[in-house]
Amino acid sequence: MEKLINNTCFMQHAMIVELSKGRQITIPAEIREQLNLKTGSKLEITQRKHEIILKPLGEDLEVLFAEARNIKPKHNLSPKQMDELNEKMFR
């Protein structure tokens, strides 16, 4: 089966992969190359009934994550202290 996206033809066909002992799968090279997936690429995983759907999140989201890692909080609270403060404020 073929699918046309932005005038590019993609072959859609099933591939069988095996779940490893570490409960991981390997995405076949052909698919990784077509979707430009690299080590560290972010994927959204969704379960729909008896299907597992993997969707690449793209470079825009990875740039956003990188920028978010560089944002410094304007306070010196630990995550635990922030949780405790939120509990007090929203009771």
Secondary structure as UniProt FT lines:
FT   STRAND          2..5
FT   TURN            6..7
FT   STRAND          8..11
FT   TURN            21..22
FT   HELIX           29..34
FT   TURN            35..36
FT   TURN            39..40
FT   STRAND          43..48
FT   TURN            49..50
FT   STRAND          51..56
FT   HELIX           58..69
FT   HELIX           79..89
//
